[in-house]
């Protein structure tokens, strides 16, 4: 009995030490959320922060480090102000409850310049997007649906 309990404890600790790939294949139905989208919900975020084209997703639940493979770069128009955003083939960062930090791979065009989104946090019913020291707040309900990439993916 003690050996069985020891094995159960050991197997329950494995996910803490190894990142878990949670989505290995392209999303067969772009209107159904992938594991990456489900993970966003677990941390309080709407699924529309990621395009529907997620191919692979990994997360280390201990450190919060995550990586999303989109299979190619992706352009979308962000609501509500119709800012053009680009997602690199790979988006990475850290995720904790109510906060995405150290983001890499998402840029938005505003004021005739491309800006890297470095973080996103929840503030009540709003999302606060961080671009360095500058922030912009939008209702999270604007991101309830995962957008389709505009045009085709490009290999990058």
C-alpha positions in Angstrom: 0.0 0.0 0.0 2.8 2.4 0.8 4.5 1.7 -2.5 1.2 2.5 -4.3 0.8 5.8 -2.5 4.5 6.6 -3.3 3.9 5.9 -7.0 0.7 8.0 -7.0 2.5 10.9 -5.5 5.4 10.6 -7.9 3.1 10.5 -10.9 1.2 13.5 -9.6 4.5 15.5 -9.4 5.6 14.8 -13.0 3.6 17.7 -14.6 5.3 20.1 -12.2 8.7 19.4 -13.5 8.1 18.9 -17.2 6.3 21.3 -19.6 3.3 19.6 -21.1 2.4 19.8 -24.7 -1.3 20.2 -24.7 -2.1 20.8 -28.3 -0.1 19.0 -30.9 -2.2 19.2 -34.1 -3.8 22.0 -36.1 -7.2 23.0 -34.9 -9.5 20.9 -37.1 -12.5 23.1 -36.4 -11.4 26.8 -36.2 -14.6 27.6 -34.3 -13.8 25.3 -31.4 -11.2 26.4 -28.9 -7.9 24.6 -28.7 -6.1 23.6 -25.5 -4.3 27.0 -25.6 -7.6 28.8 -25.7 -9.0 26.6 -22.9 -5.8 27.5 -20.9 -6.5 31.2 -21.4 -9.9 30.7 -19.9 -8.4 28.9 -16.9 -6.4 32.0 -16.1 -9.3 34.4 -16.5 -8.7 35.6 -20.1 -11.0 35.5 -23.1 -10.1 33.2 -26.0 -9.9 36.0 -28.5 -6.4 37.0 -27.4 -5.2 34.2 -29.7 -6.0 33.5 -33.3 -7.9 30.3 -34.1 -4.8 28.9 -36.0 -3.0 27.5 -32.9 -1.1 24.3 -34.0 0.9 23.5 -30.8 0.9 24.8 -27.2 3.1 24.1 -24.3 3.1 25.4 -20.7 5.1 24.8 -17.6 2.6 25.0 -14.9 5.2 25.7 -12.3 7.0 28.6 -13.9 4.1 29.8 -16.1 6.3 29.8 -19.2 4.3 29.1 -22.3 4.8 28.9 -26.0 2.2 28.9 -28.8 3.0 27.8 -32.4 0.7 29.3 -34.9 2.3 27.5 -37.9 3.1 30.8 -39.5 2.8 34.5 -39.0 -0.7 35.8 -38.7 -2.4 39.2 -39.2 -5.6 40.2 -37.5 -7.6 43.3 -36.8 -8.1 43.9 -33.1 -11.4 45.2 -31.8 -12.8 47.7 -31.0 -10.5 50.3 -32.7 -9.5 48.1 -35.6 -5.7 48.2 -34.9 -3.8 45.9 -37.2 -1.9 43.2 -35.1 0.7 40.7 -36.2 1.4 37.4 -34.4 4.8 35.8 -35.1 4.9 32.1 -35.9 5.7 31.6 -32.2 4.2 33.6 -29.3 5.7 33.1 -25.8 5.6 34.5 -22.4 4.5 33.8 -18.8 1.0 33.2 -17.7 -0.4 33.5 -14.2 -4.0 34.2 -12.9 -5.1 37.5 -14.5 -1.7 38.3 -16.1 0.3 37.6 -19.3 3.8 38.9 -18.9 7.1 38.9 -20.9 5.1 38.5 -24.1 7.1 38.0 -27.3 5.6 37.7 -30.7 2.7 40.1 -30.8 2.9 43.6 -32.4 0.2 46.2 -33.0 0.3 49.1 -35.4 -0.7 52.4 -33.9 0.4 56.0 -34.6 2.2 54.9 -37.8 4.5 52.6 -35.9 4.7 48.9 -34.9 4.7 48.4 -31.1 5.3 45.1 -29.2 2.7 44.1 -26.7 4.7 43.1 -23.7 1.9 42.2 -21.3 -1.8 41.9 -20.8 -3.6 42.0 -17.4 -7.1 41.8 -16.2 -8.7 44.8 -14.5 -12.2 44.1 -13.6 -14.1 43.5 -16.8 -11.3 45.1 -18.8 -8.1 44.0 -20.4 -5.1 46.3 -20.0 -2.6 45.9 -22.9 1.0 47.0 -22.0 3.3 48.4 -24.6 6.4 49.1 -22.6 5.4 51.8 -20.1 2.2 52.7 -22.1 -1.1 51.0 -21.5 -4.5 50.8 -23.2 -7.7 49.5 -21.7 -10.4 47.7 -23.6 -13.5 45.7 -22.5 -12.6 42.0 -22.4 -16.0 41.2 -24.0 -14.4 42.5 -27.3 -12.2 39.4 -27.3 -14.8 36.6 -26.7 -14.2 35.1 -30.1 -11.0 33.8 -31.5 -10.2 35.6 -34.7 -9.2 34.0 -38.0 -5.9 35.1 -39.5 -6.4 37.5 -42.5 -5.1 36.1 -45.7 -2.8 33.1 -45.6 -0.1 32.1 -43.2 3.4 32.9 -44.3 6.4 30.8 -43.4 8.5 32.7 -41.0 
